Amino acid sequence: MRFFRGFVPNLSIAVNLSVLVVVYLDMRNPMMGFLDGLPFLVLIGMGVVCSVITAVLLYRDWCKHGEHKKLANQNSRKNSNNT
């Protein structure tokens, strides 16, 4: 699981950067049709899946370390000071 937590965010960055490169290449040379094929749709799908998995992993770590409770306590103190 430790390998998975370290690998997926890096994979997400790499896949999403490659999507940006393909979009830029298609803007420079639209005759090649980089955005028209199935490989680009697979790349977009991989980017979405990796990004969602990364978000879930980060949220689980955030909750595991109690950061959401600290943030809630800070917000409640700010609200009590403002009234």
C-alpha positions as CSV (number, residue, x, y, z in Angstrom):
1,M,0.0,0.0,0.0
2,R,2.9,2.3,0.7
3,F,4.2,1.9,-2.8
4,F,0.7,2.5,-4.2
5,R,0.4,5.8,-2.2
6,G,3.7,7.0,-3.6
7,F,3.2,5.8,-7.1
8,V,-0.3,7.0,-8.0
9,P,0.3,10.8,-7.4
10,N,3.4,10.7,-9.5
11,L,1.5,8.8,-12.2
12,S,-1.3,11.3,-12.1
13,I,1.1,14.2,-12.6
14,A,2.8,12.4,-15.5
15,V,-0.4,11.4,-17.3
16,N,-2.0,14.9,-16.9
17,L,1.2,16.6,-18.1
18,S,1.2,14.3,-21.2
19,V,-2.4,15.3,-21.8
20,L,-1.3,19.0,-21.8
21,V,1.6,18.1,-24.2
22,V,-0.8,16.4,-26.6
23,V,-3.3,19.3,-26.5
24,Y,-0.4,21.7,-27.2
25,L,0.8,19.5,-30.1
26,D,-2.7,19.4,-31.5
27,M,-2.9,23.2,-31.3
28,R,0.3,23.6,-33.2
29,N,-0.5,20.9,-35.9
30,P,-4.3,20.2,-36.1
31,M,-3.8,18.2,-39.3
32,M,-2.3,15.3,-37.3
33,G,-5.5,14.9,-35.3
34,F,-4.0,14.0,-32.0
35,L,-7.3,14.6,-30.1
36,D,-9.5,12.6,-32.5
37,G,-8.4,9.0,-31.7
38,L,-9.0,6.4,-29.0
39,P,-5.5,6.7,-27.5
40,F,-6.3,10.3,-26.4
41,L,-9.6,9.2,-24.8
42,V,-7.7,6.4,-23.0
43,L,-5.2,9.0,-21.8
44,I,-7.9,11.3,-20.5
45,G,-9.6,8.4,-18.8
46,M,-6.3,7.4,-17.1
47,G,-5.8,11.0,-16.0
48,V,-9.3,11.1,-14.5
49,V,-8.9,7.8,-12.7
50,C,-5.5,8.6,-11.3
51,S,-6.6,12.1,-10.2
52,V,-9.6,10.7,-8.3
53,I,-7.5,7.9,-6.6
54,T,-5.0,10.6,-5.6
55,A,-7.7,12.8,-4.1
56,V,-9.1,9.8,-2.2
57,L,-5.7,8.9,-0.9
58,L,-4.9,12.4,0.2
59,Y,-8.2,12.8,1.9
60,R,-7.8,9.5,3.8
61,D,-4.3,10.7,5.0
62,W,-5.7,14.1,5.9
63,C,-8.5,12.5,8.0
64,K,-6.1,9.9,9.5
65,H,-3.9,12.6,10.9
66,G,-6.8,14.5,12.3
67,E,-6.3,17.6,10.2
68,H,-10.1,17.9,9.6
69,K,-10.7,18.2,13.3
70,K,-8.1,20.9,13.7
71,L,-9.6,22.9,10.9
72,A,-13.1,22.5,12.4
73,N,-11.9,23.7,15.7
74,Q,-10.2,26.7,14.1
75,N,-13.3,27.6,12.3
76,S,-15.5,27.3,15.4
77,R,-13.1,29.6,17.3
78,K,-13.2,32.2,14.6
79,N,-17.0,32.1,14.5
80,S,-17.3,32.5,18.3
81,N,-14.8,35.4,18.2
82,N,-16.8,37.2,15.5
83,T,-20.1,37.1,17.4
